[in-house]
Amino acid sequence: MPKTPPHPSPPPLEANDVAIVGGGTVLWFVAFVALLPFRSTLSAHGHGTWPWICLSGGLLGLIGLWYCRARRDAIARSRAAEAAGSTAERTAEGDGPNPATRSD
C-alpha cells in the first residue's frame, strides 16, 4: 500500500498568552491566601511548604506575565513595521495611491 505524501504543517495557533498566564498567576495567589489559615495544620502533617510553593508560583507567574506582555508588544511592533514597509514599497513602485500624481 503506497504511503500518502505528508501534508504541510498548519501555521501555529495564536493564543492570548497574557490572559492564560494572568489566570494561572491569580490562581496561585488565591491558593496561597487560601492555605495561609491552615499553616499549622499543614506543618503538623508534613505539608508546611505548600503555602510557600503557591507564593513562589504566583511570583514566577508575575515574571511570566511581564515576559508575555513584552513578547505580545514586540510581535505587534513587528507586524506594524512590516505593514508600513509593504505600504511604502507599493507607493514607491507606483501601485499604491500617490496624491501628488493623482489627476481628478
PyMOL commands that set and color helices and strands:
alter all, ss='L'
color gray80, all
select helices_A, chain A and resi 17-44+50-93
alter helices_A, ss='H'
color red, helices_A
deselect
rebuild
show_as cartoon
